[in-house]
Amino acid sequence: MSSGLMAFSVDMDRISRPASETVRSQCEMYGRFLDNRCFYPVKYWWLEEVDQTLSALGVNEVRVEYLAGDQDDGDSWSAKSVSLADEQARAVTPERIAAIEDPYMREAVTAVLGWIRTAAGRGHGIIGFFH
């Protein structure tokens, strides 16, 4: 069985817990799906390696591993954390990303930085699900 990580950029004020719908259903209604191609399939332990690489680049306000929540209720990064991570991500140059030797890691880091930019640009947080 393959597992993967999916994430949504969401206005956290639109998500209510508890609600008649699952958090995932609410994200599908109110959020924007973030490209997860490089995170499916993926082993859970690999998310920590992505976090280590992001941290080495100076992006340590958020952790991908923390998005690996329950398939229906997920886990989240607040809009404030995303905004702070966006400030950190702006200091990461394309040359530093290109210097990541592992092409899968380079793709994952690029994807997460894109998630951060997308969500921060909308004033959103991010909710993730590991399934």
C-alpha positions as CSV (number, residue, x, y, z in Angstrom):
1,M,0.0,0.0,0.0
2,S,1.4,3.4,-1.0
3,S,1.1,6.4,1.2
4,G,1.3,10.1,0.3
5,L,1.0,13.6,1.6
6,M,-1.6,16.0,0.3
7,A,-1.8,19.7,1.3
8,F,-4.3,22.5,0.9
9,S,-3.8,26.3,1.2
10,V,-6.8,27.3,3.3
11,D,-8.2,30.4,5.1
12,M,-8.1,28.8,8.6
13,D,-11.1,30.9,9.7
14,R,-13.3,28.9,7.2
15,I,-12.4,25.6,8.8
16,S,-14.4,24.6,11.8
17,R,-13.7,21.8,14.3
18,P,-15.9,19.9,15.0
19,A,-18.1,20.2,12.0
20,S,-20.5,17.9,10.2
21,E,-18.0,17.5,7.4
22,T,-14.4,16.3,8.0
23,V,-11.6,18.9,7.9
24,R,-10.5,17.3,4.6
25,S,-14.0,17.8,3.1
26,Q,-13.9,21.5,4.2
27,C,-10.4,21.9,2.7
28,E,-11.8,20.5,-0.6
29,M,-14.7,23.0,-0.5
30,Y,-12.8,26.1,0.7
31,G,-9.1,25.6,0.1
32,R,-6.8,25.3,-2.8
33,F,-5.1,21.9,-3.5
34,L,-1.3,22.2,-3.5
35,D,0.6,20.1,-6.1
36,N,1.8,17.0,-4.3
37,R,3.2,14.9,-7.1
38,C,6.6,14.5,-5.5
39,F,4.9,13.4,-2.2
40,Y,3.0,10.4,-3.6
41,P,4.0,7.7,-3.0
42,V,6.3,8.5,-0.1
43,K,7.5,7.0,3.1
44,Y,6.6,8.9,6.3
45,W,10.3,9.0,7.4
46,W,11.3,10.8,4.2
47,L,9.3,13.9,5.3
48,E,11.8,14.4,8.1
49,E,14.6,14.4,5.6
50,V,12.8,17.1,3.6
51,D,12.5,19.1,6.8
52,Q,16.3,18.7,7.4
53,T,17.0,19.9,3.9
54,L,14.7,22.9,4.3
55,S,16.2,23.7,7.7
56,A,19.7,23.6,6.2
57,L,18.4,26.2,3.6
58,G,17.2,28.4,6.5
59,V,13.5,27.5,6.3
60,N,12.7,26.2,9.8
61,E,9.5,27.9,10.8
62,V,7.4,25.0,9.4
63,R,7.9,21.2,9.3
64,V,6.5,19.0,6.5
65,E,6.4,16.2,9.0
66,Y,3.8,18.1,11.0
67,L,1.5,18.1,8.0
68,A,1.3,14.3,8.0
69,G,-1.9,14.2,10.0
70,D,-4.9,11.9,9.9
71,Q,-6.5,11.3,6.5
72,D,-9.8,13.1,7.5
73,D,-8.7,15.7,10.1
74,G,-5.1,16.5,9.1
75,D,-2.6,18.8,10.7
76,S,-1.8,22.4,10.0
77,W,0.6,25.3,9.7
78,S,-1.0,28.5,10.9
79,A,-1.2,31.5,8.5
80,K,1.4,33.3,10.8
81,S,3.8,30.3,10.5
82,V,3.4,30.3,6.8
83,S,4.0,34.0,6.6
84,L,7.2,33.7,8.6
85,A,8.3,30.7,6.5
86,D,7.7,32.8,3.4
87,E,10.1,35.4,4.8
88,Q,12.7,32.7,5.3
89,A,12.1,31.1,1.9
90,R,12.7,34.4,0.1
91,A,16.4,34.2,1.2
92,V,16.8,30.8,-0.5
93,T,18.4,31.4,-3.9
94,P,17.8,29.2,-7.0
95,E,21.5,28.4,-6.9
96,R,21.1,26.9,-3.4
97,I,18.2,24.8,-4.6
98,A,20.0,23.7,-7.7
99,A,22.9,22.5,-5.5
100,I,20.8,19.9,-3.8
101,E,22.2,16.7,-5.3
102,D,19.3,14.4,-4.9
103,P,16.8,15.2,-7.7
104,Y,13.8,13.9,-5.6
105,M,14.8,16.1,-2.7
106,R,15.3,19.1,-4.9
107,E,11.8,18.5,-6.4
108,A,10.3,18.2,-2.9
109,V,12.0,21.3,-1.5
110,T,10.9,23.3,-4.6
111,A,7.3,22.0,-4.1
112,V,7.2,23.0,-0.4
113,L,8.6,26.4,-1.1
114,G,5.9,26.8,-3.7
115,W,3.2,25.8,-1.2
116,I,4.6,28.4,1.2
117,R,4.5,31.1,-1.5
118,T,1.0,30.2,-2.6
119,A,-0.5,30.1,0.9
120,A,1.4,33.2,2.1
121,G,0.3,35.2,-0.9
122,R,-3.4,34.4,0.0
123,G,-2.9,35.0,3.8
124,H,-3.7,31.3,4.3
125,G,-2.4,28.5,6.5
126,I,-1.7,25.0,5.1
127,I,-3.5,21.8,6.2
128,G,-2.0,18.4,5.3
129,F,-3.1,14.9,5.3
130,F,-1.1,11.6,5.1
131,H,-3.0,8.8,3.5
